[in-house]
Amino acid sequence: MLTRALSHRRLLLITLGLTYITLGMLGTLPSASLVRLASNTHVSLEVAGGLFIISAIGGMLGVVLSGFLIRSIRPKYLLILGLFFVGSGSTTIVLTSSFPVLLLGQMVIGLAFGFVDIGLNTIATLAFQETLSSDLNTIHGLFGLGALLGPLLLAFGLHFFNSLEFSYFIGAGVAAITILLVLLQRLPELARQATNVEQQRAANRELRKVLRQGFLWLMVLQLSIASAAEIGFRSWIVTAVSQSAPTSLVLAAPVATAFFLGMTAGRFGGAQVLRRGWISEASLLYAALVGGTFWSFIVALFPGQLLISYVASALVGCFYGPLYPGIMAITSRRFVNAIGPVSSILIISTDTTSMIVPAMGLLIPSLGINWVMAIPALCCALVVLPMALAHRAQPQGQTGHHDG
């Protein structure tokens, strides 16, 4: 029986990991192939860039819809719906020659991300409560692996087959395989929803009680600021290096790859140290904040030094890596009985950040690239305050939790 349970747990972890590999692949392909998508739909590159705004809007809409849908449908089916949307939306944008259809496909992909994030976080929280931090680090690390694979598949398909569709079809195929794996498994479910008015009122009272807890909003604040650091850094690091170093964009661009490689390694490494019990959740997050702040400042000070930028960006990614899954795991485990609405709130906070923070580039003319690149470092340092307050606000039995 124990062997069967472990086997089922491993299969579920593989399935959720494949889900995020799919999202990583298909999520990075539109930006990597934007020039060809613009050409296919006969619009300028600047106009085609609007699809990223549409995707962000779709993602936020997907999260909000998921918060309502999770009350009436199983998280398993929400996950399947998200996987179907990301596969069909990606196939649509690569095959169409109509720009409005391209935007519609990208909106569907954004919806898919919202559905998958809520469905996956709910399933993982219910299935892996005791090892949630390590497992979420592993799953989110696989998103980074998918994000690295997507552009490689794109380059492979274009070079050997002169086919833009190749990489998109591979991603859609992985989505279809993952849907099949989800369908074949019996996944954990939320408790049955209230069926009469009195029960619904009681459930709403419980939810209001959760929403009044200061601990929840401290965790939301942590996640928002940590996301601001990550998104701000990855959005402007290539620009900072290319403007500061006497080198071409060809040599500057891979500094972003170094960041994502570091982030992937950081999440896998964080999962391992938590699983082996070498460090507590809280200690890992504080170490990540200290390291992330230090190396972000190094990049801000020396963006023109190419070797330093490469190494420091990889280390920034490594330290930033465990922050998102770690904060998400602590919050999800604390509010497992209200995981749907809580997940929605957390993810909406990061989606809002992703729409606002990239605008920090507007400050470059007045502040200079060094000061603008210091903003992610300052954000990373600021996370310490709400993290310390939340650590004090946690119930005593949960503050020293080891994930292993």
Secondary structure, 3 states (H helix, E strand, C coil): CHHHHHHHHHHHHHHHHHHHHHHHHHHHHHHHCHHHHHHHCCCCHHHHCHHHHHHHHHHHHHHHHHHHHCCCCCHHHHHHHHHHHHHHHHHHHHHCCCHHHHHHHHHHHHHHHHHHHHHHHHHHHHHCHHHHHHHHHHHHHHHHHHHHHHHHHHHHHHHHHCCCHHHHHHHHHHHHHHHHHHHHCCCCCCCCCCCCHHHHHHHHHHHHHHHCCHHHHHHHHHHHHHHHHHHHHHHHHHHHHHHHCCCCHHHHCHHHHHHHHHHHHHHHHHHHHHHCCCCCHHHHHHHHHHHHHHHHHHHHHCCCCHHHHHHHHHHHHHHHCCHHHHHHHHHHHHCHHHHHHHHHHHHHHHHHHHHHHHHHHHHHHHHCHHHHHHHHHHHHHHCHHHHHHHHHHCCHHHCCCCCC
